[in-house]
Amino acid sequence: MVAYLLAQNPEVQKRLYTEVVTMIEKLAEQQETEIETKNIFTFFSYDAVNLKFPLLNAVIAETQRLYPPAIFIERTASADVQLTTNEGTVLELKAGEVVHIPVWSLHRDPAYWGKDAGEFKPERFLENSSAALKNAAYLPFGAGSRMCIAQRMATVELRLALLHLVRHFRFEVCPEKTEREVTFVNQFDINSPKAVHLRIVKRRCEN
């Protein structure tokens, strides 16, 4: 879905490519190493991947907002509890009752994300955390003690894969085949695209 959104938004893809090649050059200079003589993945520490590519991280975060892998999550109350909504409504939950949290709907709710909630705008995640994050309206991996245990590993793997792909290839829309609206199938409670057709073009000039 990241590739699909980048193909649909070439200006964002261009900015992301610039960020990737520029930062790789800087990391190479810091290590006094020629890029061509060293595997680029050895330039990246865990902190570098997380902190030195803000647009890359924002693109991933915005994609996960629009297309969360789990469209809902559930939690079971371990004790009787009262919850008060922002509007003042009081919800009483009994121990053992299941709470259904509609992640897909929260991620696209204009009340948290504005009138352009359905649009791809990585800029939402480039500055300070949105108020929506504080209100638990962003839950691609869940939250709290029961959040996805593999979040950090999955995110680092995705970042490294995108660093390599964006550096070497460009994603483009195929007018005849690329889906205007992606159809999803639910497999074991994970929302997966049925098909995404794109053109992948190898970049002629690589840095």
C-alpha positions as CSV (number, residue, x, y, z in Angstrom):
1,M,0.0,0.0,0.0
2,V,3.0,2.3,0.5
3,A,4.0,1.7,-3.1
4,Y,0.4,2.2,-4.3
5,L,0.2,5.6,-2.5
6,L,3.6,6.7,-3.7
7,A,2.6,5.9,-7.3
8,Q,-0.6,7.9,-6.9
9,N,1.4,10.8,-5.4
10,P,4.6,11.3,-7.5
11,E,5.5,14.6,-5.8
12,V,5.8,12.8,-2.4
13,Q,7.8,10.0,-4.0
14,K,10.2,12.5,-5.5
15,R,10.7,14.2,-2.1
16,L,11.2,10.8,-0.5
17,Y,13.8,9.8,-3.0
18,T,15.7,13.1,-2.4
19,E,15.6,12.5,1.4
20,V,16.9,8.9,1.0
21,V,19.8,9.6,-1.3
22,T,20.8,12.8,0.6
23,M,20.9,11.1,4.0
24,I,22.8,8.0,2.6
25,E,25.4,10.4,1.3
26,K,25.7,12.1,4.6
27,L,26.0,8.8,6.5
28,A,28.7,7.7,4.1
29,E,30.6,10.9,4.6
30,Q,30.4,10.5,8.4
31,Q,31.9,7.1,8.1
32,E,34.4,8.2,5.4
33,T,33.3,5.5,3.1
34,E,32.5,5.5,-0.6
35,I,28.9,4.4,-1.1
36,E,29.9,2.1,-4.0
37,T,32.4,0.2,-1.9
38,K,30.1,-0.6,1.0
39,N,26.7,-2.2,1.4
40,I,24.4,0.7,2.2
41,F,22.6,-1.2,4.9
42,T,25.8,-1.1,7.0
43,F,25.3,2.7,7.3
44,F,22.2,2.3,9.3
45,S,22.0,1.9,13.0
46,Y,18.6,1.4,14.7
47,D,18.6,5.1,15.7
48,A,19.5,6.2,12.2
49,V,16.6,4.3,10.6
50,N,14.2,5.7,13.2
51,L,15.4,9.3,13.4
52,K,17.2,10.4,10.2
53,F,14.5,9.8,7.6
54,P,11.5,11.8,8.8
55,L,9.6,11.8,5.5
56,L,10.1,8.0,5.1
57,N,8.6,7.5,8.6
58,A,5.8,9.9,7.9
59,V,4.9,8.1,4.6
60,I,4.7,4.8,6.4
61,A,2.7,6.2,9.3
62,E,0.2,7.9,7.0
63,T,-0.2,4.7,4.9
64,Q,-0.9,2.7,8.1
65,R,-3.5,5.4,9.0
66,L,-5.3,5.0,5.7
67,Y,-4.9,1.3,5.4
68,P,-4.4,-0.3,8.9
69,P,-3.8,-4.1,8.6
70,A,-6.4,-4.7,11.3
71,I,-9.6,-2.9,10.7
72,F,-10.7,-3.4,14.3
73,I,-9.3,-4.7,17.5
74,E,-11.1,-6.0,20.6
75,R,-10.4,-5.9,24.3
76,T,-12.0,-7.7,27.2
77,A,-12.7,-5.8,30.4
78,S,-10.8,-7.4,33.3
79,A,-13.0,-5.6,35.9
80,D,-16.0,-3.4,36.1
81,V,-15.1,0.1,34.9
82,Q,-16.7,3.4,33.9
83,L,-15.5,5.2,30.8
84,T,-16.3,8.9,30.0
85,T,-16.2,10.0,26.4
86,N,-15.1,13.5,25.2
87,E,-18.7,14.4,24.9
88,G,-19.4,13.4,28.5
89,T,-21.2,10.2,27.8
90,V,-20.6,7.6,30.5
91,L,-20.1,4.0,29.5
92,E,-20.3,1.2,32.1
93,L,-18.5,-2.0,31.3
94,K,-18.8,-5.2,33.3
95,A,-15.9,-7.6,33.8
96,G,-15.8,-10.0,30.8
97,E,-17.5,-7.8,28.4
98,V,-15.8,-7.3,25.0
99,V,-15.1,-3.8,23.6
100,H,-14.9,-3.5,19.8
101,I,-12.6,-0.7,18.6
102,P,-13.2,0.3,15.0
103,V,-9.6,1.2,13.9
104,W,-10.5,1.8,10.3
105,S,-13.2,4.3,11.2
106,L,-11.1,6.0,13.8
107,H,-8.2,6.5,11.3
108,R,-10.6,8.2,8.8
109,D,-12.7,10.2,11.3
110,P,-12.7,13.9,10.3
111,A,-13.2,14.7,14.0
112,Y,-9.6,13.7,14.6
113,W,-8.0,14.2,11.2
114,G,-9.9,17.1,9.6
115,K,-11.9,17.4,6.5
116,D,-9.2,15.8,4.4
117,A,-9.1,12.7,6.6
118,G,-9.4,10.5,3.5
119,E,-6.4,12.0,1.7
120,F,-2.8,10.9,1.7
121,K,-0.9,13.6,3.6
122,P,2.4,12.4,5.2
123,E,2.8,15.9,6.6
124,R,0.4,15.0,9.4
125,F,3.3,13.1,11.0
126,L,6.2,15.4,10.1
127,E,5.8,17.7,13.1
128,N,4.7,17.2,16.7
129,S,2.4,14.3,17.3
130,S,-1.2,15.0,16.3
131,A,-3.8,15.5,18.9
132,A,-5.4,12.4,17.4
133,L,-2.5,10.3,18.6
134,K,-3.1,11.5,22.2
135,N,-6.7,10.6,21.9
136,A,-5.9,7.0,20.8
137,A,-7.3,7.6,17.3
138,Y,-4.2,6.1,15.7
139,L,-3.9,2.4,16.4
140,P,-2.2,0.5,13.5
141,F,-0.6,-1.8,16.1
142,G,-3.0,-1.4,18.9
143,A,-2.0,0.4,22.1
144,G,-1.0,-0.3,25.7
145,S,0.2,-3.5,27.2
146,R,-1.6,-5.6,24.6
147,M,-0.3,-3.8,21.5
148,C,1.4,-5.9,18.7
149,I,4.6,-7.4,20.2
150,A,6.3,-7.3,16.7
151,Q,5.7,-3.6,16.1
152,R,9.3,-2.5,16.2
153,M,10.7,-5.4,14.2
154,A,8.0,-5.0,11.5
155,T,8.5,-1.3,11.3
156,V,12.3,-1.5,11.0
157,E,12.0,-4.2,8.3
158,L,9.6,-2.0,6.3
159,R,11.8,1.1,6.6
160,L,14.9,-0.8,5.4
161,A,13.0,-2.4,2.5
162,L,11.6,1.0,1.4
163,L,15.0,2.7,1.7
164,H,16.4,0.1,-0.8
165,L,13.3,0.2,-3.1
166,V,12.9,3.9,-3.3
167,R,16.6,4.4,-3.9
168,H,16.7,2.0,-6.9
169,F,13.2,2.1,-8.3
170,R,10.3,4.4,-9.1
171,F,6.6,3.3,-8.6
172,E,4.2,4.4,-11.4
173,V,0.5,4.0,-12.1
174,C,-0.4,1.8,-15.0
175,P,-3.4,3.6,-16.7
176,E,-4.9,0.3,-17.9
177,K,-4.4,-1.9,-14.8
178,T,-3.9,0.1,-11.6
179,E,-6.9,0.0,-9.4
180,R,-8.7,3.2,-8.6
181,E,-10.1,1.7,-5.5
182,V,-8.2,-1.2,-3.9
183,T,-10.4,-4.2,-3.0
184,F,-9.4,-5.9,0.3
185,V,-9.9,-9.4,1.7
186,N,-9.9,-10.3,5.4
187,Q,-7.5,-13.2,6.2
188,F,-7.3,-14.2,9.8
189,D,-8.5,-10.8,10.9
190,I,-5.8,-9.0,8.8
191,N,-6.9,-6.8,6.0
192,S,-5.0,-7.5,2.8
193,P,-5.3,-6.0,-0.7
194,K,-6.7,-8.4,-3.2
195,A,-4.4,-7.0,-6.0
196,V,-2.3,-3.9,-6.6
197,H,-1.0,-3.4,-10.1
198,L,1.9,-0.9,-10.6
199,R,4.7,-0.2,-12.9
200,I,8.1,-0.4,-11.3
201,V,10.9,1.5,-13.2
202,K,14.5,1.1,-12.4
203,R,16.2,4.5,-11.9
204,R,18.9,5.3,-14.4
205,C,20.9,7.6,-12.1
206,E,21.6,6.2,-8.7
207,N,23.4,8.0,-5.9
